[in-house]
Amino acid sequence: MSEKKAWLSHYPDSINKEVKIPEKSLPDMLRETAAQYPDQYALSFYGRKMTYKELLGAADAFAGALQKNGIKKGDRVAIMLPNCPQFVISYYGILSAGGIVTQINPMLVERELEYILNDSGTVTIVVLDALYPKVKNIQPNTGVKTVIAVSLQPSGQEIAADFTFEGFLKKLASPFQPVRMEPEHDVAVLQYTGGTTGRPKGAMLTHRNIYGNILQSYEFFKEDIAIGQEKYLTVIPLFHVFGMTSCMNLSIYTASESIMLPRFELEEVLTTIKQEEPTIFPGVPTMYVGITNHPHAELYGINSIRVCNSGSAPMPVELLKEFERKTGSKILEGYGLSETSPITHCNPPFAERKAGSVGIGLPSTEYKIVDLGEGSREVPAGQLGEVIIKGPQVMKGYWNMPEETAHTLRNGWLYTGDIGRMDEDGYLCIVDRKKDLIIASGYNIYPREVEEVIYEHPAVQEAVVIGVPDPYRGETVKAVIVLKEGKTASEEEVGQYCRDHMAAYKVPTVVEFRGELPKTAVGKILRRALRDEARSLL
């Protein structure tokens, strides 16, 4: 067998190399699980449990209220929440009503939020009560008509939003009217990702894209997943495409219990592990770093965890070995993109795991390495090139961006912009990113977005942002700045300016001032030279 399909030889007979995706919507999936396992716990949130029967009832009630409030098929409804039961209820309620979920990171600042709400054409938003002031300040500049505030803890303060979550369900209580769906064509989620221009792009993920990726993932891991018996530790944000698929949706498909935490706080996570005994822990390397380095981690019963699938950032080999030694689990490092719902590759639980690689393709996934020029010629095994992917999980396109879509989707293939190589066994290794993407603690950070904010500082003449290795975050953001003649600024001042104008995870943790930046003969800043220099000093 040639290296073009070499990965298929690793599949045992018990694992299907292709998956058959039914013509069903994501709400259909929830209904099937609720019908078969009505009394099985679906969600656990700080000790409060919700069964599948209760989850389906709540989602249908939310869908009915949305419909009574005017939501029609194709309308965009945003979710701006941390992990909590209301996220799952809203997600499935929106989809059941025929709406499109607009995923929004709660850490975004007002200017970022305003752009996404306007670009998506969002008409209703479900938001954490503490974040309501952000929405209120920009609402007049958007098409948002209804704001639904979620309170995770009673505060005793009156929320000025149009509705509280409970009030929305009560005041607009109405029978849910089923909506006819076309899973292959109907968009389920707008998953925003950065663009080369600095403008976030909404990846249009259809019901079939997401359902297909769930089935691909289950088929790949099915020998390690017992239907109706697993407990997922869900601490990856559900607004992130990895958390959406690998935690929320996969746990629902497998009738598992999702143990939800709104953020990764090490002591809280360890206490939750001890109390709830999760068996599956999708995560990013920084989470595993925290647990591995805790001096008393073994006392928290972390050996209940059997399987961890790691994504969003490279996994250091020594960390992987130490975490597995302490937990007795196995970490399966994978790869994916917002545009692929997101999983395309993973180190297999049923075959060799190759450290430093992201494994082999999931069922029904094709991939090639092509030349870095036109991208029309497949390169031999071991040679670097751009990774391109084809499969049912590949997005429909970018929302209202036909040129970006045409550039990324060509002849049925998704051009990822990532540079990698494939060995003779079909294992993929990601080497670099054509788009200069920085991944810090699992968050995607696009240098252009950060640079645009820094350039707005009155003392800044030139700026370039790069990712540099960080032992905890994987990568961290570094800004190299040239100040205008006669102007002054400190690292603290630049940091504060950034914090005022962008989400905290994007803020440079290192700021360096220089008299000039390295450039090409035509004046283009040599970003790669700065990155290589920074890494050579480690």
Order of alpha helices (4+ residues) and beta strands (2+ residues): alpha-beta-beta-alpha-beta-alpha-beta-alpha-beta-alpha-beta-beta-alpha-beta-beta-alpha-beta-alpha-beta-alpha-alpha-beta-alpha-beta-beta-beta-beta-beta-beta-alpha-beta-beta-beta-beta-beta-alpha-beta-beta-alpha-beta-alpha
